Amino acid sequence: MIRVQNLTKRFGHLTAVDDLNFEVREGEIFSLLGPNGAGKTTTISILSTLLLPTSGEAWIGGYSILKHPLEVRRLIGVVPQEIALYQDLSGYENLWFWGQMYGLKDKELRQRIHSTLEQVGLSEKANQKVRTYSGGMKRRLNLAAGLLHRPRVLFLDEPTVGIDPQSRRAILDFVKSLNHEGITILYTTHYMEEAQELSHRVGIMDHGRLIALGTQLELLQQVGEHDTLVLTFEDDMNPMLPLEALNNVPGVVNVIQEDHRLKVLTHASGEILPHLIAVCLEHGMRIRSVEISEPNLEAVFLKLTGRALRD
């Protein structure tokens, strides 16, 4: 549904998007994950024909963003990071304005507004001025504006920034429901947990470049991340006693001592945990707690860039 080929955008000496290549399959949620300044919003602006690339090309539904921008715009809905609403108009009036911009007329437009407001849970607030809305309500109305014309492809640029947890939960669930209806979604975020929850595939961006791409499992395997089992012992225990024996348990990659704890790196934490506990008991070790930490996209970003995602 989306094909991006050698896409580059420069602003003077700054390269905001650097030779980007990826595809988004029809009916999937594809997330661009990266810190602020990674080039995600610039990419969305180019794909939605708001910004011309310096070089490269992209196609939406088979239409070139350079040669057929009007056809592209008919296929897409865009929910920008910045709230694109008129504060002194009501929610209904905002959607009426945007619906007319999409070319929707009278009866059809009224029906679309009512159904879309119901979808985002704002029917009861439809006649209130937007300036009285909470941040989460404005985000949901912003989302509704991008859905009025029933797009086949939806661009969501950081749609949960600056809102409360309840509104964030509502938006994430709504994104899933839209995808279940068959809408292809390109989602940008700097929240690792959102990309993990929503995405069929993830592209990790940094300094304008796509540094990794794949399913979550593929990304984790690509950097060779391990599960981490943390065994914490009672203060009078010597964690060095079982260290050698733990290293010999099949499936253990490495064992690291930290004070009264042992960190066990493994590819199969669930399978080897009973064996680790048995070894510790054989050595008279009293275990205070066991923690299991699975690898995540934050770990992938840290491995690839040497810094945390939010840095």
N, C-alpha and C positions, 0 to 999 in steps of 0.2 A: 504493500500500500504506500509506503514511503521509501524512496531510494535516494541516498545522499552520496555524492561522488566528488571527492577532492575539494570540498567546500572550504573556502578561506575568506576571512574578512579582516581587513586592516584599517585601523584608524590612525593615519600618520605612521609613526614608528611602532605603534602598538598592534600586535596581532591578536585579535580577540578570539578568532576561530581559525585553527591551523590544520588545514588539509584533512578535513573530517570525512570519514567514510563509514556508513552503516545502512542497514535496511530495517524496516519495521514491517512485520507480516500483518496481513489483514486479520483483525479480530484480537490482536494481542495488546497488552499494556507493556510498553517499552519505556523504561526510565533512564533519563540522563542524570546521573548522580555525581555531584561535585560541590566543592566549596563555593562561596560567593566569589565572583570574578573568574570562574572557570570557563565562561563562554556559553553557558546554557541559554540565557535569555537572548543573546545575540543570535544563536542558532535558531531559536523559535521565531525570532523576528524575520530572519531570512526565509525560513520555510513557509511562513504565513504571508510572504511577498510584501512585507512592510519595509524591508531593507534589502538592497541589492548586494550580492556577494562581490568581493574583489575578484575572485576566480572560483571555478568549480560550478557544479550544477546539481539540481535535485528535482525529483519527480514525485508528485502526489497523485495517486490513482492513475498513474500513467501520463499525467500532464506536467510539462516543464514549468518550473516556477519562473523562468525567464521568458519563455515564449508564450505561455498560456496562463498568465496570472489570474485572469477572470475565472477560468474554469477551475483553477486551484481554489480560489476563494469560495466558490459554490460548494466545494466538497468539505471545507474545514470549518471548525468552530474554534475560536481562540479565547482562552481565559487568561488575561495578562496578570503579571505579578502585581502591578499597580491597580488599585480599584478604579474601574472605568465606569463610574456612575455619577449622576447628577444629584447632588445632596438635597436640593430644594424640591425635587420631584418625588412622588411616591414610588414605591416599588413597581406598581402596575404601570405608572407613566414612564418609568425608565424602560421597562420591557416593551411598551408600545413604541417608544422612540427607536429602540434597537431593532425591533421587528420590522418597522417601516424601512430602516436602512437595509435590511435583508431582502426587501421587496415583498414582504407578506402584507396581505390586505384584509381589512375589515373582519368578517366572520371568522376566517381561518386564523387571523392573528389573535383575535379574542380567545379562541379555543386553545391556541398554542400557549398563550400567556397563562390561562387558568390551569392547564395541565402541567406546565413547567413550574409554576409557583407551588403547586401541590407536590410535585416531585421533590423540590428542595425544602419543603416544609415551611413555606412562607405565605400560605393562602390567607391566614388570619391577619397578617401584617401588610397585605397588599396595598392598602390605601394610606398607610403611614408614610411620612416623608423619610427618605433614606438617612437623613442626618440624625434621626432618632434611633436608627438601627445599631445594634452592637457590632463589633468587628466581625464576629462569626456570621451574623446575618448578612452583612455586606458582602462577605466572601461567597455566601451561598447565592445571593442575587447576582453577583458577578458571574458565577457559574451558570445560572439560569439564562443570562443574556447570551452566552456562547452556545446555548442548546436550542434556542427558539426555532431555528431553521432545520433542525434534525440533521446535523452534519454526520458524514461517514467517518471523519477523522477529527479528533478533539485534541487540541494542544492545551495542556494545563501547565502553567509556569508558576511553580512554587505556590500552589493554591491554599496552603495552610499556614502561611507565614503570619505570625502575630495574632493568632486567635487562641481561644481557650480550648482545653482538652476535649470538652463535650462537642463543640462545633467541629473540631478537627476530626473526631471520631465519625461524626455525621457525614463529613465530606469524603472521607476515605471509604465509608460504606457505600456512598452514592456513586463514587468512581467505579467501584466493583460492579454495582448494579448496571451502570451504563455499559460497561464492558460485556456483561452477560447479555445485553441487548444487541451485541454485535458491533458496537462502536470501537474503532481502533483508537488507542490513546497513546499519545506521546507526553510523558509526565516528567517534569524537571523538579528536582528537590536536592537540598543539602542534608535532609534527614535520612540517615541510613535505615532506620526502622521502617520508614514509609516505603522506600524502595524494596526492602525485603518482603514486606507484607503484600504489596500490590503487583509486583512485576513478574511477567513471564521471562523477560530478559532485561539486563542492565548494561548500560554503557557508562563507564567511569571516566569523567572528564577532569582535566587539570591543566591550567594555563592554556586553554583553547584546544588542547589535543585530547583525543580519545585514547586513553592509556590501557584500557581493558574492556572487553565486551563478551557477554555470554550469559547463560543462566547462572543463578547463584552458586550452584554446585560446580559448574565449570570454572567460575572465577576463583572459588576456594581451592579447587584442585590445581589451578594454574599457578598459584603462589605456594602451594604445598603447606597450607595451614593445618594445624593439628587441634584436636580437642585438648583441653587442659583440665586435669583432675588435681585439685588442691586438697591434700590431706593435712589437717591441722591436729597436732598432738597436744596432750597435757604438758604443762610447763616443765615437769620433772622428767620428761622423756627425752632421749637422745635420738634425733631423727636420722643420724648417721648409721644407726644399727641396721635398719632394713634396706638401706640405700642400694647396696650391691645386689641383693636378692630381687629387689623391685626392678632393677635394670634388666634382669634376666627373664622377667615375665614376658611371654610371647605377646607381641602387639605394642610393647612399650618402646617409644622412640628415644626418650631421654628422661632422666630424673634430676631435678634441680632442688637444692636445699635453700630455704630462706627462713632463718630463725627456727621456730618450732614447726615449720611447715615443709612439706615436700610437694613440688609441682611435677606432675607426671604428664609428659606429652605423649599423645597416642592418636591413632586413627580410629579407634573403636572403644570409646570410653565405657559405654554400656556393657560391652562384652567382658572387659578385663577388670571392671571394678570389684567383683566378688573375689577374684584372684589376688588383687592388691590388698584387700582387707584381710584375707587369709594369711598372706605373708607378714603383714604388720602384727597380727595376733600371735603368730608363731614366734615373733621376736619380742613379745611382751609389751607391745606398744599400745597405749590407750589412745584411741582416736576421739578427738573432741568434735570434729565436724568434717564433712566431705562436700566440696563444691565442684560442680561440673560446668565448665565454660566452653561453649562451642564456638568455632570461628564464625565471624560475620563479615559484612562488607566493610566495616570500619577497619578490621584487621587487614583486609585486602588493600585498602587505600594506604594504610600505614606501611605495609610491606613494599608497595610500589613507589611511594613518594618520600618515605622517611618521616612523615608528619601525620598528625591526626586530621580527620576529615574537617572538623570545625576550625582548625587552625588556618 
